[in-house]
Amino acid sequence: VQLQASGGGLVQPGGSLRLSCAASGFTLDYYVIGWFRQAPGKEREGVSYISNSDGSTNYADSVKGRFTISSDDAKNKVYLQMNSLKAEDTAVYYCAAGPYLDEYVDYFSQAYKYDYWGQGTLVTVSS
């Protein structure tokens, strides 16, 4: 049972990247899949999450309008499309999967515990 994040790389400011989170050993149905990031010297922060139970999504204010999260049930993957990238988006990005509880849970909160974490993929935004 594992999650694997991929798709990171070096991109210029204003560019785009698409991150993938692939699950093996379990299906993502009825899970919440979150993307988090951690920049050097900073705490981990929530970027976006999607509920495969009801399709709801949420984004951090810093990425709203630039990032889009989506799920491909057939491929058992979740994607994070990142557009208009900025230097401050530079970080290691992690995906995580946890059980859907209800619509009132803050899935960015440290109080919510994800069951599985991917290994992280580095995104560097620089000219």
C-alpha positions as CSV (number, residue, x, y, z in Angstrom):
1,V,0.0,0.0,0.0
2,Q,1.6,3.2,-1.1
3,L,1.2,6.6,-2.7
4,Q,3.7,7.9,-5.1
5,A,4.0,11.6,-6.0
6,S,5.6,12.6,-9.2
7,G,5.8,15.4,-11.8
8,G,8.0,17.9,-10.0
9,G,10.8,19.7,-11.6
10,L,12.4,23.1,-12.5
11,V,10.1,25.6,-14.1
12,Q,10.3,29.4,-14.8
13,P,8.0,31.8,-13.1
14,G,4.7,31.9,-14.9
15,G,5.1,28.4,-16.0
16,S,3.1,25.2,-15.3
17,L,3.6,21.8,-13.9
18,R,1.2,18.9,-13.3
19,L,1.8,16.7,-10.3
20,S,0.5,13.2,-10.1
21,C,-0.3,11.1,-7.0
22,A,-0.7,7.4,-7.8
23,A,-2.1,4.9,-5.4
24,S,-1.2,1.2,-5.3
25,G,-2.5,-1.5,-3.1
26,F,-5.8,0.3,-2.4
27,T,-8.3,2.4,-4.3
28,L,-8.8,6.1,-3.8
29,D,-12.6,5.7,-3.8
30,Y,-14.1,7.4,-0.7
31,Y,-10.8,8.8,0.3
32,V,-9.8,12.5,0.7
33,I,-6.6,13.1,-1.1
34,G,-4.6,16.1,-0.1
35,W,-1.6,17.9,-1.5
36,F,0.8,19.6,1.0
37,R,4.1,21.4,0.5
38,Q,7.0,22.2,2.6
39,A,9.5,24.9,1.7
40,P,13.0,25.0,3.3
41,G,12.8,26.4,6.8
42,K,9.0,26.5,6.8
43,E,6.3,24.4,8.2
44,R,4.3,22.1,6.0
45,E,1.1,23.7,4.6
46,G,-2.0,22.4,2.9
47,V,-2.3,23.3,-0.7
48,S,-5.4,21.5,-1.9
49,Y,-7.6,18.5,-1.3
50,I,-10.3,16.6,-3.1
51,S,-12.9,14.3,-1.6
52,N,-13.6,11.3,-3.8
53,S,-16.8,10.7,-1.9
54,D,-18.6,13.9,-3.0
55,G,-16.1,15.5,-5.4
56,S,-15.7,18.6,-3.2
57,T,-12.4,20.4,-3.4
58,N,-10.6,23.1,-1.4
59,Y,-7.6,25.3,-2.0
60,A,-5.3,27.4,0.1
61,D,-5.8,31.1,-0.5
62,S,-2.3,31.3,-1.9
63,V,-3.0,29.0,-4.8
64,K,-6.7,29.7,-5.6
65,G,-7.2,30.5,-9.2
66,R,-3.8,29.0,-10.2
67,F,-4.0,25.4,-9.0
68,T,-6.6,22.8,-9.9
69,I,-7.0,19.4,-8.3
70,S,-8.7,16.5,-10.1
71,S,-9.2,12.8,-9.7
72,D,-9.0,10.0,-12.3
73,D,-10.8,7.1,-10.8
74,A,-9.9,4.7,-13.6
75,K,-6.2,5.4,-13.2
76,N,-6.5,5.6,-9.4
77,K,-4.6,8.9,-9.5
78,V,-5.1,12.5,-8.4
79,Y,-3.5,15.4,-10.2
80,L,-2.5,18.9,-9.2
81,Q,-2.3,21.2,-12.2
82,M,-0.2,24.2,-11.2
83,N,-0.3,27.3,-13.4
84,S,1.2,30.8,-13.1
85,L,3.8,29.4,-10.8
86,K,5.7,31.8,-8.5
87,A,9.0,31.6,-6.8
88,E,7.1,31.2,-3.5
89,D,5.6,27.9,-4.8
90,T,9.0,26.3,-4.5
91,A,8.8,23.4,-2.1
92,V,8.6,19.7,-1.8
93,Y,5.1,18.6,-2.6
94,Y,3.5,15.6,-0.9
95,C,0.2,13.8,-1.5
96,A,-1.7,12.1,1.3
97,A,-4.9,10.0,1.5
98,G,-7.2,9.6,4.4
99,P,-10.8,8.5,5.1
100,Y,-13.7,10.9,4.3
101,L,-15.4,11.8,7.5
102,D,-17.9,14.5,6.7
103,E,-18.2,17.9,5.0
104,Y,-17.3,19.9,8.1
105,V,-13.9,18.4,8.7
106,D,-10.9,20.7,7.9
107,Y,-8.7,18.3,5.9
108,F,-5.9,20.8,6.1
109,S,-5.9,20.7,9.8
110,Q,-3.2,18.9,11.7
111,A,-5.9,17.4,13.8
112,Y,-7.0,15.3,10.9
113,K,-4.7,12.3,10.3
114,Y,-4.1,11.0,6.9
115,D,-3.5,7.3,6.6
116,Y,-1.0,7.3,3.7
117,W,1.7,9.7,2.5
118,G,3.7,9.8,-0.7
119,Q,7.4,10.4,-0.7
120,G,7.3,14.0,-2.1
121,T,8.3,15.6,-5.3
122,L,10.4,18.8,-5.6
123,V,9.1,21.8,-7.4
124,T,11.5,24.6,-8.1
125,V,10.3,27.8,-9.6
126,S,13.2,29.9,-10.7
127,S,14.5,31.8,-13.7
